[in-house]
Amino acid sequence: MKISNNWLKDYINTDLKSDKIGEYLTDIGLEVEGIEKYESVKGSLEGIIIGKVLTCEQHQNADKLKKTTVDIGNGKILNIVCGAPNVAEGQTVPVAVVGTKIYGKDGSSFAIKEAKIRGEVSQGMICAEDELGLSDDHGGIMILDENKFEVGKNFADYFELSNDEVYEIGLTPNRTDAMSHYGVARDLNAFLVSNQMKSEFEKTVSKSLTAEGTHDFQLEVEDSALVPRYIGAVIDNVKVTDSPDWLKQRLKSIGLSPINNIVDITNYILHGLGQPLHAFDAGRIAGKKVKVGVSPEGAKFTTLDGVERTLNGTEIMIKDGEDHPMCIAGVFGGQHSGVSEDTKTIFLESAYFNPVAVRKGAKFHGLNTDASFRFERGVDPNNTRTAITHAISMIEEITGGKMTGGLLEHYPEKIENNYVILRFSKVEQILGTKIHKEKIKEILKSLDIEVLNEIQNGLEISVPAYRADVTREIDVIEEILRIYGYNKIDAPQKISFTPVKLSSEDQDALENSWARTLQSNGFNEVMNNSLTSVKDETDAVKLLNPLSGDLAFMRKSLLEGLLSNADYNIKRKNQDIKFFELGKIYLKKQKYEERKQLAILVSGRNSAENWLQPKSATDFYYLKSYVKILLDKLNLNITEKDLEDARFSDALELTSGGKTIARLGKVSPELLKDADIDQECFYAEIELENCQELRPKGNLKFTDIPKFNTIRRDLALLIDKNVTYGELYQSAKKNPSKYLKNINLFDVYEGKNLPEGKKSYALSFELLNEEKTLEEKEINEVMNSLIKNFQKEFSAELRS
C-alpha cells in the first residue's frame, strides 16, 4: 500500500521528517518497506532557465542544424546548436544549461555538457515539451509568451510542481483500519500522543450539505444481512471532465492513473478516508430505483472491463428498477451504468457490505479491486456517511453539480462497538512488564477505545467498530503493546525452560537423517505447493473455496511437482536431475487420507561428465541403490514384489510387516509427455509413517569388526526365465544357518548355449562365524542346503 507524505499531512500536523515517520510507522506494525521520491515532473525542471534567442543562423556543416545565441539573463550569452525546425530569432524559450539532467520516458537520463557539434560549440539545449516531461509533444522547441515569462528566471517558478515522498507499507490483512491515509494518520497520532510527541490530529466528521429540489429515486435493500448499511445520493448537472491538477497529482503519487473528475473523487475518498464509493450514471437507472440484493443464478453481467460474467446467484448485486444488474457490489462496476463524458446526473453510493459475501463474489469471478480488498476485510460502518458527504462536497465544488433531495439511507440496525473486559493482571502477564493503569487508559484513549467503567483490577471498554480485528482481551493487549512500544519491553535477565530429550524414534530425526544422506550424495531438496490442478479427479481432495482453477485440489502425489521441477531445469540445460522432496499427499477414499512421503526423482547422467570415465545414464537400479541406503537405516526385513501403477512403465513395491514402505520405478512415457520431458526419469516414494511405525524401537548398538574372515561361495544357476532374483533372494533368506550373512546377484546371462526359456544367474554368498574360522564341512552344509532349496522350489540346475 502506498501512502503519500503530503496527503498524510492533510490529516496530521507534525514536523517529523519522512524517515522518522517511516521508523515510527514500522514500530507500530505498519511496516514501511521503502520511501520513494515522487516528482510530478521528473527532475522538477531544475537547471531550466528562461532565455531569449538573439540570433539564429544555418549551421555551415549540417543542413538540419542551426547556430543560435541565447540570452539567459545576467549578461550571459550562450552559443547553442539546435536541431528544431521552428527555432527562430526573437523567441522566448526554455534552456537547459550545462549540468542539467534531461530525463527520458523510460527512466533514463543524461546530463547537458558543453560540446562541439559538427565543429560548432554548443553550451546548452533549447528544450521541447517532451524533453521537459510536460507532454509528449516533440514537434519542435517550446515557444513561450514573452509577456508572461521573464528572461533569466527559473522555468520551474511558473509551474505548480508537486514533490512528495511516498511510503510503501507492507500492510497485514487484518489492519483494515489503516487502509487509508486517514487511518495511517490516526494510528501515527496515537503513537505520538502516547509518547508525548507533538502531533495535531483532527477527526474527520460528516459535512453539512444543502440539497436543492427533490428527486424521484427510490432505494430498496432486499437483505439487510448482506447489506447492513447503504446510503445513496443524486447529484444533478455534473460536468464530467478532467480533474484539477492537485487531484491528479495526489492520485499519481500513489500510482493511480486519473480518469475523470467523478471517478477521481471516488478514488480520492477511497484512499483518503478508506471508504469505497461508486458512481452510477443516473440516466441509465431504469425506473429510477436502486435495488440491492442478489440476481438469479446463471444471469449474465458485463463488467467495466468488457467481460461478460455468469453470476452464481450469491453475489450482492446493485440492480435497477427492472432488476437489471448494474454492479457487483463492493467488487466491480458494470459497463452499461458507468459514468461517461455524457453523464449529467449521477447516483453516488456509499455502503457497508457483508465482508464474507463480498469475498466470495470477488474470488468466484477472480476479481481483486481496491474496493473489494477493503470491503471483504470490513470497512468502518460508521464512516459511510462521512465519506459520502465529503465526496458530494468535492463533486459540487469541482464539477459544478448539486445534490438534489435528501440522502437515501438504509440502516435498520446500528452496528455496535465491541465490548471487552481488560484485566491489568493479564496485561502484565502477557507483556512481562507492568504498565501503570493510567498509561494504559491514555493509550486506549489515543486509539479511540472508550473506557466504559473501571472494575476491580481492570476496565470495561468499548472498541470502535472500525477495528474489526480487535474483539478479544488479547487483541486489546496487543494494541497496548503496539502503541506503548515493543522496544520498551526489557529482555528478561534469565529465561527458564525445561529441556526435552528427543528419542531416536522421533520422526523429525528420521527425516533429517534421510535428508542429510541424500544431500551428501548430491541430491537437491525441493518444496512444491500442495495445491495443484489435476486431470483425473478420482480420489482427489477438492477445495471448497479455491484460490483459482489451477489451485483447486490438494496434490495426490509428489511426482507431478518433481516432474515440473525437472522440466524447468532441463529446459535450462541442467539435465542431470537428483531431486528429493519431503511432503504430504492427500486422498479421498472411504475417508480422507493425509500421508507424508519422501519422494526421489533422478534423470540424466549418474555422474558428472569427465575424461576419465564414459557417460553413464541413470537407471532403475541407480535409484534403487539410494532407496536401499535409506531403508537400510531402518533394519527391516523387506520384501520386493512387482507393482502395477499407471504412473510407471515398470515398478517395484517394497513391503515389510504387511505394510507398503516404498514404491519405485520408471516414470511412464505418458506422464513424461504431459510434463514435456524427453528423457527418462525414475521415481521413488517412501511412506514415512509406515517406516516410522515399523522401525525398531531400541537404541542402535555398535559391534566390533569381526576377528575372522568372511568366506565367499558362488553358485551359477540355470533357471526358468520367469524366476526373479527377488524370489531366489527370499528363498535363500529362509535358510536356517546363522552363518549366511549376505546374498548378491553379480551376473545374468541369456542367449546362446542355453536351453529355450532358460537364463543363468550367478549368485554370491558370504558366510561368517564370528567366534571362529569356519570349517569346510560347515560351509558345505550351508551351500548344499541352499542348492537343495533352489532345486526344489525353482527346478534350478547348477552350471559348471
RAPE-V614664 format. One line per field, one symbol per residue. ss: DSSP state (H for helix, E for strand, L for the rest). phi: phi as a letter, one per 20 degrees, with the letter a starting at -180 (. if undefined). A space follows every 50 residues. Layout:
ss = ???
phi = ???
This chain:
ss = LEEEHHHHLLLEELLLLHHHHHHHHHHLLLLEEEEEEEELLHHHHLLEEE EEEEEEEELLLLLLLEEEEEELLLLLEEEEEELLLLLLLLLEEEEEELLL EEELLLLLEEELLLEEELLEEELEEELEHHHHLLLLLLLLELEELLLLLL LLLEHHHHLLLLEEEEEEELLLLLLHHHLLHHHHHHHHHHHHHHLLLLLE ELLLLLLLLLLLLLLLLEEEELLLLLLLEEEEEEEELLLLLLLLHHHHHH HHHLLLLLLLHHHHHHHHHHHHHLLLEEEEEHHHLHHHEEEEELLLLLLE EEELLLLEEELLLLLLEEELLLLLEEEELLLEEELLLLLLLLLLLEEEEE EELLHHHHHHHHHHLLLLLHHHHHHLLLLLHHHHHHHHHHHHHHHHHHHL LEEEEEEEEELLLLLLLEEEEEEHHHHHHHHLLLLLHHHHHHHHHHLLLE EEEEELLEEEEEELLLLLLLLLHHHHHHHHHHHHLHHHLLLLLLLLLLLL LLLLLLHHHHHHHHHHHHHHLLLEELLLLLEELLLLLLLLEELLLLLLHH HLEELLLLHHHHHHHHHHHHLLLLLLEEEEEEEEEEEELLLEEEEEEEEE EEELELLLLLLLLLLLELLHHHHHHHHHHHHHLLLLLLEEEELLLLLEEE EEEEEELLEEEEEEEEELHHHHHHLLLLLLEEEEEEEHHHHHHHLLLLLL LLLLLLLLLLEEEEEEEEEELLLLHHHHHHHHHLLLLLLEEEEEEEEEEL LLLLLLLEEEEEEEEEELLLLLLLLHHHHHHHHHHHHHHHHHHHLLEELL
phi = .ecefffgffdcdbeffffffgfffffenefeercdedcfcgnllfnede ccfecbcfffdbfedcecdcednlmeddececdffdfbfnfebeceegof eddefenfbbefcfbddlndfcdrbedefffemeaefcfrfeddffedde gneffffeceeddbcdeedeefffeffdeafffffffffgffffdldfac cdfecfeeddedmccdfcccdfbffecfbbccbdceledebfffgffgff fffdneefdbfffffffffgeedndfcbddfffdefmlcddcaddffnfe beegeneedefendffcecefdmffdaegmcbeefecffcfefdccdddb bceggfffffffffemdcdgffgeffdoeffeegfgfffffffffffedn fbfdmefeccbfcfeefeecdddfffgfffembedgffffffffffemee eeaedflaceccegffefedccgfffffffffefogfeeffffbcdbdfd eeffegffffffffffffffdnedeccdffebdcedegmeeeffcffaff cecefebeffffffffggfffdmdeedcdbbdaddcccdfbfcccecddc ccaneebffbfecffcefbgffffffffgffffeldedddbfcebffdec bcddcbmmdfdacbreffgfffffemddcfcccccdeffffffefgefff dedffgfdffddcdcddecffeedfgffffffffgffeefdbcbedbccc qfmdffmdbdddddcdcbdfdaffefffffffffffffffffeclfdfde
